[in-house]
């Protein structure tokens, strides 16, 4: 890894301190930046709907048989059986899935998904979180302005390395995009989630270099999403594999939308030369869970 690629521990810790909102809304707050969202954000997002076109941003559940290449169990299984009565018959389903990881389906990360120095965003230990955390506030539903940063469209091909700040600035300028408070900022690197081979996931991936964090977080987004997991691999922060996840989940109070399927949304935005839309996020209500499967909807 080159020196130019690396981001020092000191610089990273300063980022975490600069954008921390821990305690801003009281001890044990689990809403984070969702505290800033209100009816005006919902109405503003809905005003962006010009034609009523709905684009799904959810990737499929990843079924496999037995173990995948590194010995990890398949991230999802579907078991079906049949019930019948005198005048009816029905298929029943039991779906078991990993909520997190590059091999899982599209999902949302809640603020208590990650810990640093033994505590999460709420300031709680793992034991307290497992014992006391109920439904995440995001399960009440989120509608806000979504903004696609179409890196693949700017490059003319999928990103093959961590996206650096000059490239990100060029994307924003080329699109004429203005980032605003309470946006859902979505990065399209060009990863084809729907076509990806489950056996090849989890290795090196492009992602967004952590040097871009100031450019994004200074605008106070409500959500950050990507077609991979935002974090580049290998990480530019020595000894920290997932600097974006720790920064936004543990400190900034911003939920992540991971593994989004963005190909169709990118095509729709390019055709219209319009990269803003209403984003609808409705996680499944799973008490205690640190995330949820997600099929986010962009409405243009």
Order of alpha helices (4+ residues) and beta strands (2+ residues): alpha-alpha-beta-beta-beta-beta-alpha-beta-alpha-alpha-beta-alpha-beta-beta-alpha-beta-beta-beta
